[in-house]
Amino acid sequence: MGMDWMTHEEEDKGLVRPVDGAPITTKTSRHGSARVIPPYPVHQDSHQPFIFCLVGLYSCRWKKYSQKTARPGQCCCGKDECLFFTLLLLAFSLWFIFLYMWSEAKNDYHNFDGYAYGNLGFWFQWSTFVLFLALFLFLYILFLVVLALCLLLESQQLYLYKGHKAAVTVFLCLSIFGLGLITLLWHKQWNTFYLSFQITAPFFHLGAIFAMIILAWPVSLHFFRMKSKVMKVLILFPYLAILLFLLFIPLGLYSPCIREKGTLGPKPELIGHRGAPMVAPENTEMSFVKAIEHGAYGLETDVTISFDGIPFLMHDNTLKRTTNVRSLYPEFMNEEAAMFPWSHLEKLNSGRWFFEKRPFFGMPPLSHADRQLARRQKIYKFIDFVKLADRHNKSIIFDLYRPPKYHPYRNSYVHLVEDVLRVQAKIKPHLVLWLTNTNRQYVQVHSPGFQQVSGHEFSIPELKAKNIVKLNLDYRTLASIDFQKYAEANITINLWVVSEPWLFSLAWCYGVNSVTTDAVHSLKALNQPYFLMTPHEYRTMWIIIDVVAIVLICFIFGLLRWKVVGHFSCLSRRNKVHERDSCSSLQRGEVSPQSSESESDMLSEGVRLIFHTLVEKVFPQLQG
C-alpha cells in the first residue's frame, strides 16, 4: 500500500513508481544515459482507502489495479469521459434550476394539482411528488459531481461507470423535458422564478462565491500541473470569467426589499381565498368563519347560479371534487353544477372530501371538534355568505360565473346577484368589491355604493371613466406594475393568490395594498418581510464577501503554485544532477552507490511484481 496504483500501460512498460515520488531510472538508453521518469504526486497510505472508495463509487472499479492516476501534464480524462463529465455538469445545472423553480412554485401547487385533476379525473398531489422526485434526482447528480471533484483533487483519472452514464443521460433528458413542459404549458411560472430572485439573490450570491472558493483548489491544482498552454487557458479562463461575473453581479441586482429605513409601507391586508381553505373545506361556512377568526380583512369566493335561480358558492364547473355527488347522484356527477336545482344541491356534503384529498401540502392539524365540524359542511348559499360578511364588517370580492347554455338565468344572472346584495341581504355597499365586468354600468346605476374593481390594467383615464378604485391582478405581474402611478390616482392594488411568506414579503416591499391568500392563518403572524436590508448594509456585505473571496482564492492559487510548481522544479533539478552523475559514472565504468541502491530497489520491485503476478494467476480469488 506504500506505492500508488499503477495503470496497465505502466505495468506493460516496466515502469515502477517510487514510494516518495522521487524520479527513478528504469532503463539505459543507447547513448548510455539512464532514462528518468518524470516525477508526479504520489498519495500516501492514509489516502489509499479514501481513493479506493471514491473510484469504486464513481467507476464501480473495486479492484486495486483497475484504478488510474493522472500524471502531470496529462488531462484528467479521455475525450469520451470529458464529454460525459460535461453532460454531468449540464444535468446538475438543469436539475438545480428545475428544483429551485419548482420549490419556489409552491405557492401554485394547488392550481397545478387542480389542473391535473381536471385532465386525469382523480386527485393526487402531483406537485409534491414532482418536488421530491426532483430532489432525489438532483441529490444523485450532486453525489456524482462531488465524487468527480474529489477524484480530481486526488489526481485520479475519471471513468464514469456505464450505469451512471446511462442514468445521467436519462436524467438530463428528463430535466430538458420538464423545463420544456413548464415553458409550453405553465410559462407564467418563469415570472415567479424571476420574482423569487428579488428575495433569494443575495443569498445565492453568497453561496456561489463560497462554491468558487472551494473550486479554486482543483482548478489551481490542474492549472499548475498542465504543461500545455492551451489546456491552461481552457481551465483558467472559464473559472475567472464566472468569478468576475459573480463578483460584480450585485451591481445588476434589484430588490424592493433593499430600501432605506422608514420607507417600508404598511402590511398588506389579507383577503381569504374561498375562506381559509388550508384549515377548512373551501367555500363553506366553516372556511369563512375561520378566515374571520384569523383576522382576514375581506373574503373572496366564487358564485354560481343554480337551475332554479339560487346563487351558491362553487368554484369548479362540476361538483365532483368538493362534494359527494359521485355517491349521491352518480348518474349526474359530470353534470355542470349550475344545472342542479337547489333541492338537490342542499343535500350534498361539502366537507368529507377535504380529508380524503387533502388539497394542500403541509396543511396544519385540526382539533377533534374542527374535524367533526368540517365533515358536516354543506354547500353554502350566497345570501348566507353575504350576511356573514356584513355582520363582521368584512369586504367581499367574488368571481361571478355565467350559467351555461339553456340555463334559465343565463342572461339575467348579474341582476339576480345584485338584487341579493342590495335588496335581500342589504349589505353595507362599501363592503362590496364588484369585480364582474359584465353589466357594470347597470350595477353602478342601481348600486352606486359598490366599490368597482378591475381584473386588468388600464390607463388612469380609462379607470377613472369606469369609476374603478381597485385593481385585482395576478401576482406574477408584480414586477411590471407602476405602483406610484396608481397610488397618485388613489387606486389600490390587490394581488391573487399569494400564500407563500417569501412572496407576501416581496408584495409588501413593493407596496401592495392587499392580497388574496389561502394562508390567512400563517401570514397574519408575519410582522415584517423575510428579507429587509438598507442599501448601505447590502453594499457592506457585498464588498466584504468579495474581498474575502479574492484573498482566499489568491491564497489557494499561491499555495498550490508553491506546492506543485516548486516541488516539481526541485525534483527536476535533482533529476538533472542525478542524470549527470550517472553518465559520468558510466563513462568511467563505475557504479555510484545511488545507482546500486536504485538497481537494488528496481530488483526488489521486479520480484514483488512477479510475485503478485503469480499470485493473481494461481489464486485469482485473492485479486483486489
C-alpha positions in Angstrom: 0.0 0.0 0.0 3.0 2.3 0.1 3.0 2.6 -3.7 0.5 4.5 -5.7 -1.7 2.4 -8.0 -0.3 1.9 -11.5 -2.0 1.8 -14.8 -1.8 -1.2 -17.1 0.3 0.8 -19.5 2.9 1.4 -16.9 3.0 -2.2 -15.9 3.5 -3.3 -19.5 6.3 -0.8 -20.0 8.0 -1.9 -16.8 7.7 1.5 -15.1 8.0 1.5 -11.4 6.6 4.2 -9.1 8.6 5.2 -6.1 7.3 5.4 -2.6 8.3 9.0 -2.1 7.5 10.4 -5.5 11.2 10.9 -6.5 12.3 10.0 -10.0 14.0 6.7 -10.6 15.9 5.1 -13.5 14.5 2.1 -15.2 16.3 1.5 -18.5 19.5 2.7 -20.1 19.3 4.5 -23.4 21.6 3.7 -26.4 23.7 6.7 -25.5 24.5 5.2 -22.2 22.5 7.5 -20.0 19.8 6.4 -17.6 16.2 7.4 -18.6 14.5 9.3 -15.8 10.7 9.0 -15.2 9.2 12.5 -14.6 8.1 12.9 -11.0 4.4 13.2 -10.1 2.5 13.3 -6.9 2.0 10.0 -5.1 -0.7 9.5 -2.5 0.3 8.4 1.0 -1.0 5.3 2.6 -3.6 7.2 4.6 -5.2 8.3 1.4 -5.4 4.9 -0.3 -8.7 3.7 1.3 -10.3 7.1 0.6 -9.3 7.0 -3.1 -10.3 3.3 -3.3 -13.8 4.2 -2.1 -14.1 7.2 -4.4 -13.1 5.3 -7.5 -15.3 2.4 -6.5 -18.4 4.6 -6.1 -17.7 6.7 -9.3 -16.4 4.0 -11.6 -17.6 0.8 -9.9 -14.0 -0.5 -10.1 -13.3 -2.2 -6.9 -10.1 -4.0 -7.8 -6.9 -2.4 -6.7 -5.1 -2.4 -10.1 -8.0 -1.2 -12.1 -7.7 2.4 -11.0 -5.7 5.1 -12.8 -3.8 8.1 -11.8 -3.4 11.2 -14.0 0.3 12.2 -14.3 1.4 15.8 -14.6 0.7 17.4 -17.9 -2.0 14.9 -18.8 -5.7 15.5 -18.9 -7.8 14.1 -16.1 -9.8 12.0 -18.6 -10.1 11.0 -22.2 -12.4 12.6 -24.8 -15.3 10.3 -24.0 -15.0 10.8 -20.3 -14.6 14.5 -20.8 -17.9 14.5 -22.7 -19.8 12.6 -20.0 -18.3 14.9 -17.3 -19.6 17.8 -19.3 -23.0 16.2 -19.5 -22.9 15.5 -15.8 -22.3 19.2 -15.1 -25.1 20.2 -17.5 -27.5 17.8 -15.8 -26.5 19.2 -12.4 -27.2 22.7 -13.6 -30.6 22.0 -15.2 -31.8 19.9 -12.3 -30.7 22.7 -9.9 -32.7 25.2 -12.0 -35.7 22.9 -12.1 -35.6 22.1 -8.4 -35.3 25.7 -7.4 -38.0 26.8 -9.7 -40.4 24.0 -8.6 -39.7 24.7 -4.9 -40.5 28.4 -5.4 -43.7 27.5 -7.3 -45.1 26.0 -4.1 -47.5 29.0 -4.0 -49.3 27.5 -7.0 -49.2 23.8 -6.2 -52.9 23.8 -5.6 -53.6 25.1 -9.1 -51.2 22.5 -10.6 -53.0 19.7 -8.8 -56.3 21.1 -9.8 -55.2 21.2 -13.5 -54.0 17.6 -13.3 -57.4 16.6 -11.7 -59.3 18.2 -14.5 -57.4 16.2 -17.1 -56.9 12.9 -15.3 -60.1 12.7 -13.4 -58.6 11.7 -10.0 -57.0 13.8 -7.3 -53.3 13.3 -6.4 -50.7 15.7 -5.1 -48.6 15.6 -8.2 -46.9 18.8 -7.3 -45.4 17.3 -4.1 -44.5 14.1 -6.0 -42.6 16.1 -8.6 -40.8 18.1 -5.9 -39.5 15.0 -4.1 -38.6 13.3 -7.4 -36.7 16.4 -8.5 -34.9 16.5 -5.1 -33.9 12.8 -5.3 -32.5 13.1 -8.9 -30.7 16.3 -8.0 -29.1 14.7 -5.0 -28.0 11.8 -7.1 -26.4 14.1 -9.7 -24.8 16.1 -6.9 -23.3 13.0 -5.4 -21.6 12.1 -8.7 -20.3 15.7 -9.1 -18.8 15.6 -5.6 -17.2 12.3 -6.3 -15.7 13.6 -9.6 -14.3 16.7 -7.8 -12.8 14.6 -5.1 -11.1 12.4 -7.6 -9.7 15.4 -9.5 -8.3 16.7 -6.2 -6.6 13.3 -5.7 -5.2 13.4 -9.3 -7.3 10.4 -10.3 -8.4 9.9 -13.9 -12.2 10.0 -14.3 -14.0 7.0 -15.6 -17.8 7.1 -15.0 -19.5 3.7 -14.7 -21.6 2.9 -17.7 -24.7 2.6 -15.4 -24.1 6.1 -14.1 -23.6 7.3 -17.7 -27.0 5.9 -18.8 -28.7 7.4 -15.7 -27.1 10.8 -16.2 -28.2 10.8 -19.9 -31.8 9.8 -19.0 -32.0 12.4 -16.2 -30.6 15.1 -18.4 -33.3 14.4 -21.0 -35.9 14.4 -18.2 -34.8 17.9 -17.0 -34.9 19.3 -20.5 -38.4 17.7 -21.0 -39.6 19.1 -17.6 -38.4 22.6 -18.3 -39.8 22.4 -21.8 -43.3 21.4 -20.5 -43.3 24.3 -18.0 -42.4 26.7 -20.7 -45.1 25.5 -23.0 -48.0 24.8 -20.5 -47.1 26.9 -17.5 -44.9 29.7 -18.8 -46.2 32.2 -16.3 -44.1 30.3 -13.6 -41.0 31.8 -15.2 -42.3 35.1 -13.8 -42.4 33.5 -10.4 -38.9 32.3 -11.0 -37.8 35.9 -11.7 -39.6 37.4 -8.7 -38.0 34.8 -6.4 -34.5 36.1 -7.2 -35.5 39.5 -5.8 -35.6 37.8 -2.4 -33.0 35.0 -2.8 -30.4 36.6 -5.0 -28.2 38.0 -2.1 -28.1 34.5 -0.5 -27.4 32.8 -3.8 -24.6 35.3 -4.4 -23.1 34.3 -1.0 -23.4 30.6 -1.8 -22.0 31.0 -5.3 -18.9 32.8 -4.0 -18.4 30.1 -1.4 -18.6 27.5 -4.2 -16.0 29.3 -6.3 -13.6 29.4 -3.3 -13.9 25.6 -3.0 -13.4 25.1 -6.7 -10.3 27.2 -6.6 -8.4 24.2 -5.2 -9.0 21.7 -8.1 -8.8 24.5 -10.7 -5.4 25.7 -9.5 -4.1 22.2 -9.0 -4.8 21.2 -12.6 -3.7 24.6 -13.9 -0.2 24.3 -12.5 0.1 20.6 -13.4 -0.7 21.1 -17.1 2.2 21.6 -19.5 0.1 22.7 -22.5 -0.7 26.4 -22.5 -3.9 25.7 -24.4 -5.1 23.4 -21.6 -4.1 26.0 -19.0 -6.3 28.6 -20.8 -9.2 26.2 -21.1 -9.0 25.5 -17.4 -8.4 29.0 -16.0 -10.4 31.3 -18.4 -13.9 29.9 -17.6 -13.2 30.0 -13.9 -12.0 33.6 -14.0 -15.0 34.6 -16.2 -17.5 33.1 -13.8 -15.7 34.6 -10.8 -15.7 38.1 -12.2 -19.3 37.8 -13.1 -20.2 36.8 -9.6 -18.0 39.5 -8.0 -19.8 42.3 -9.9 -23.3 40.8 -10.4 -24.7 42.7 -7.3 -24.4 45.9 -9.5 -27.2 44.5 -11.7 -29.4 43.1 -8.9 -32.6 44.8 -7.8 -34.9 44.1 -4.9 -37.6 46.3 -3.4 -36.7 44.9 0.0 -33.3 46.7 -0.2 -34.5 50.1 0.9 -33.8 52.9 3.4 -35.2 52.6 6.9 -38.6 54.1 7.4 -39.7 53.7 3.8 -41.5 50.4 4.1 -45.2 50.8 3.7 -47.9 49.2 5.9 -48.5 45.4 5.9 -50.9 44.3 3.1 -54.4 43.4 4.2 -55.4 39.7 3.9 -58.4 38.5 1.9 -59.3 34.9 2.5 -59.3 33.0 -0.8 -62.5 30.9 -0.6 -62.2 31.5 3.1 -59.4 29.7 4.9 -59.0 26.6 2.6 -56.0 25.2 4.4 -57.8 24.8 7.7 -61.4 24.1 6.4 -63.1 23.0 3.3 -63.2 25.8 0.7 -66.3 27.9 0.1 -68.0 26.6 3.2 -69.4 28.4 6.2 -66.6 27.0 8.4 -63.9 28.2 6.0 -65.2 31.8 6.1 -65.6 31.7 9.8 -62.0 30.5 10.2 -60.8 33.3 7.9 -62.6 35.9 10.1 -61.2 34.3 13.3 -57.7 34.7 11.8 -58.2 38.4 11.2 -58.9 38.5 7.4 -59.7 41.9 6.1 -62.0 40.5 3.4 -63.4 37.3 1.9 -63.1 36.0 -1.7 -65.4 33.4 -3.2 -66.9 32.1 -6.5 -70.6 32.4 -7.3 -72.7 30.0 -9.4 -76.4 30.2 -10.1 -78.5 27.1 -9.6 -81.0 26.0 -12.2 -83.9 27.5 -10.1 -82.1 30.8 -9.6 -80.4 30.4 -6.2 -76.8 31.8 -6.1 -74.4 29.5 -4.3 -70.7 29.2 -3.8 -68.8 26.8 -6.0 -65.5 27.2 -7.9 -65.5 24.2 -10.2 -67.8 23.7 -13.1 -68.8 20.3 -11.7 -69.4 19.0 -8.2 -67.0 16.0 -8.3 -64.0 17.4 -6.5 -65.6 19.2 -3.5 -68.9 17.2 -2.8 -70.1 13.6 -2.6 -72.1 13.9 -5.8 -70.4 10.7 -7.0 -72.2 8.6 -4.3 -75.4 10.6 -4.1 -76.1 11.3 -7.8 -73.7 9.1 -9.7 -75.6 9.5 -13.0 -75.1 13.3 -12.8 -71.6 13.5 -11.4 -70.3 15.0 -14.7 -73.2 17.5 -15.0 -72.4 21.2 -14.6 -73.1 22.5 -11.1 -75.3 25.2 -12.4 -77.7 22.7 -13.9 -78.7 21.3 -10.5 -81.7 22.7 -8.6 -81.1 23.9 -5.0 -83.2 21.0 -3.7 -80.5 18.6 -4.9 -77.5 20.8 -4.0 -78.5 21.3 -0.4 -78.4 17.5 0.2 -74.7 17.2 -0.8 -71.9 17.1 1.7 -69.0 19.6 1.1 -66.7 18.6 3.9 -65.6 15.0 3.7 -63.6 15.4 0.5 -61.3 17.7 2.5 -59.9 14.8 4.4 -59.9 12.4 1.5 -58.0 14.6 -0.9 -56.0 16.9 1.5 -55.8 19.6 -1.2 -52.8 21.5 0.2 -49.3 20.4 1.1 -48.3 21.0 4.7 -51.9 21.6 6.0 -52.0 22.3 9.7 -53.6 19.7 12.0 -57.2 20.3 13.1 -58.6 19.7 16.5 -61.2 16.9 17.0 -64.0 19.4 17.2 -62.9 21.1 14.0 -62.6 17.8 12.2 -66.1 16.9 13.1 -67.4 20.3 12.1 -65.6 20.1 8.7 -67.2 16.7 7.9 -70.7 18.2 8.3 -70.2 21.2 5.9 -72.8 21.8 3.2 -72.9 23.9 0.0 -73.1 27.5 1.2 -75.8 29.9 -0.1 -74.5 33.2 -1.4 -77.0 35.2 0.6 -75.8 33.5 3.8 -72.2 34.3 2.9 -73.1 38.0 2.3 -74.9 38.2 5.7 -71.9 36.7 7.5 -69.6 39.2 5.9 -71.9 42.1 6.8 -72.2 41.0 10.4 -68.4 41.0 10.8 -67.9 44.1 8.6 -65.8 42.2 6.1 -65.3 43.2 2.5 -66.3 40.7 -0.1 -65.0 40.1 -3.6 -66.2 37.3 -5.9 -66.0 35.8 -9.4 -69.4 35.5 -10.9 -69.8 32.7 -13.4 -72.2 33.0 -16.2 -74.6 30.0 -16.4 -74.2 27.5 -19.3 -76.3 27.4 -22.4 -80.0 26.6 -21.9 -79.9 27.8 -18.3 -83.0 29.9 -17.5 -80.9 32.7 -15.8 -78.1 32.8 -18.4 -78.8 36.4 -19.4 -80.1 37.8 -16.0 -77.6 36.3 -13.6 -76.0 39.7 -12.8 -79.3 41.3 -12.0 -80.1 38.3 -9.7 -76.8 38.6 -7.7 -77.0 42.4 -7.5 -80.5 42.1 -6.1 -79.4 39.6 -3.4 -76.7 42.0 -2.3 -78.7 45.2 -2.3 -82.3 44.1 -1.6 -82.3 40.7 0.1 -79.1 40.8 2.2 -78.9 44.6 2.4 -75.1 44.5 2.9 -73.3 47.8 3.5 -72.5 49.0 0.0 -68.9 49.9 0.6 -68.1 46.3 1.6 -68.8 45.0 -1.9 -65.8 44.9 -4.2 -67.6 44.4 -7.6 -65.2 42.6 -9.9 -67.5 41.3 -12.7 -67.2 43.5 -15.8 -70.5 42.3 -17.4 -73.3 44.8 -16.9 -71.0 47.0 -14.9 -73.0 50.1 -15.8 -76.2 48.6 -14.6 -74.6 47.8 -11.3 -73.2 51.3 -10.9 -76.6 52.8 -11.6 -78.5 50.6 -9.1 -75.8 50.2 -6.5 -73.6 53.3 -6.7 -72.0 52.5 -3.3 -70.3 49.3 -4.5 -66.5 49.7 -5.0 -65.7 48.9 -8.6 -62.8 46.6 -9.2 -61.0 45.7 -12.5 -59.1 42.5 -13.2 -57.0 44.2 -15.8 -54.7 47.1 -16.0 -55.9 50.1 -17.9 -54.7 53.7 -18.3 -55.6 56.1 -15.5 -58.2 58.0 -17.6 -60.0 54.7 -18.5 -60.1 53.6 -14.9 -61.4 57.0 -13.8 -64.1 56.8 -16.5 -65.3 53.5 -15.2 -65.1 54.6 -11.5 -62.5 51.8 -10.9 -61.0 52.2 -7.4 -59.1 48.9 -7.1 -57.1 46.5 -9.4 -57.3 42.8 -8.8 -54.2 41.4 -10.5 -52.2 38.2 -10.9 -49.2 38.3 -8.5 -46.9 37.3 -11.5 -47.4 40.8 -12.9 -46.0 42.3 -9.7 -42.7 43.5 -11.3 -44.5 45.3 -14.1 -46.9 47.3 -12.0 -46.3 51.0 -11.7 -47.4 51.4 -8.0 -46.6 55.1 -7.8 -48.8 55.9 -10.8 -51.8 54.1 -9.3 -51.1 55.5 -5.8 -51.2 59.1 -7.1 -54.6 58.3 -8.7 -55.9 56.8 -5.4 -56.2 53.4 -7.0 -55.3 50.5 -4.7 -53.8 47.1 -5.8 -54.9 43.6 -4.7 -52.9 40.6 -5.8 -54.1 37.0 -6.1 -53.2 34.4 -4.9 -50.3 35.0 -2.5 -49.8 32.3 0.1 -46.1 31.8 0.5 -44.3 34.0 3.1 -41.5 35.0 0.7 -44.0 36.1 -1.9 -46.0 38.0 0.6 -42.8 39.7 1.8 -42.0 40.8 -1.7 -45.5 42.1 -2.3 -45.2 44.0 1.0 -41.9 45.6 -0.1 -43.4 46.6 -3.5 -46.2 48.5 -1.7 -49.2 46.2 -2.4 -52.4 47.2 -0.5 -53.9 43.7 -0.1 -53.5 40.1 -1.2 -55.9 37.3 -1.7 -54.5 34.3 0.1 -55.0 30.6 1.0 -52.9 31.1 4.1 -54.6 33.7 6.3 -53.7 31.6 9.4 -49.9 31.8 8.8 -49.5 35.2 7.1 -51.2 37.0 9.9 -48.2 36.2 12.1 -45.7 37.8 9.7 -44.7 41.1 11.3 -42.0 42.2 8.7 -40.7 40.9 5.4 -38.5 37.9 5.4 -35.7 39.9 3.8 -35.2 43.6 4.5 -31.9 45.4 4.3 -30.7 49.0 3.8 -28.5 49.8 0.7 -25.6 50.6 2.9 -25.8 47.2 4.7 -26.1 45.4 1.4 -23.1 47.2 -0.1 -21.0 46.5 3.0 -21.9 42.8 2.9 -21.2 42.6 -0.8 -17.8 44.2 -0.5 -16.7 42.1 2.5 -17.8 38.9 0.7 -15.9 39.8 -2.5 -12.7 40.9 -0.6 -12.6 37.7 1.5 -13.2 35.6 -1.6 -10.4 37.2 -3.6 -8.0 36.9 -0.7 -8.8 33.2 -0.2 -8.7 32.3 -3.9 -5.3 34.1 -4.3 -4.0 32.3 -1.2 -5.1 28.9 -2.6 -3.5 29.6 -6.0 -0.3 30.7 -4.4 -0.2 27.7 -2.1 -0.8 25.3 -5.0 1.8 27.0 -7.1 4.4 26.7 -4.3 3.5 23.0 -3.6 3.1 21.8 -7.2 5.5 24.0 -9.3 8.1 24.4 -6.6 8.1 20.7 -5.8 8.4 19.7 -9.4 11.2 22.2 -10.2 13.1 20.9 -7.1 12.7 17.3 -8.2 13.7 18.3 -11.7 17.0 19.8 -10.5 17.7 16.6 -8.6 17.0 14.6 -11.7 19.4 16.6 -13.8 22.2 16.2 -11.2 21.5 12.5 -10.8 21.5 12.0 -14.5 24.8 13.9 -14.9 26.4 11.9 -12.2 25.1 8.6 -13.7 26.5 9.5 -17.1 30.0 10.3 -15.6 30.0 7.0 -13.7 29.0 5.0 -16.8 31.8 6.6 -18.8 34.3 5.7 -16.1 32.9 2.3 -15.8 31.8 2.9 -12.2 28.6 2.5 -10.5 27.6 5.0 -7.8 26.1 3.9 -4.5 22.9 5.7 -5.5 22.7 3.7 -8.8 23.4 0.5 -6.9 20.7 1.3 -4.4 18.4 2.3 -7.3 19.2 -1.0 -9.1 18.6 -2.9 -5.8 15.2 -1.1 -5.4 14.4 -2.0 -9.1 15.2 -5.7 -8.4 13.1 -5.8 -5.3 10.2 -4.1 -7.1 10.6 -6.5 -10.0 10.5 -9.5 -7.7 7.4 -8.0 -6.0 5.6 -7.5 -9.3 6.5 -11.1 -10.4 5.2 -12.4 -7.1 1.9 -10.5 -7.4 1.5 -11.7 -11.0 1.9 -15.3 -9.9 -0.5 -14.9 -7.1 -3.1 -13.3 -9.3 -2.7 -16.1 -11.9 -2.7 -19.0 -9.4 -5.2 -17.6 -6.9 -7.5 -15.2 -8.8 -9.9 -15.1 -5.9 -7.2 -13.1 -4.0 -7.2 -10.3 -6.6 -8.1 -6.9 -5.3 
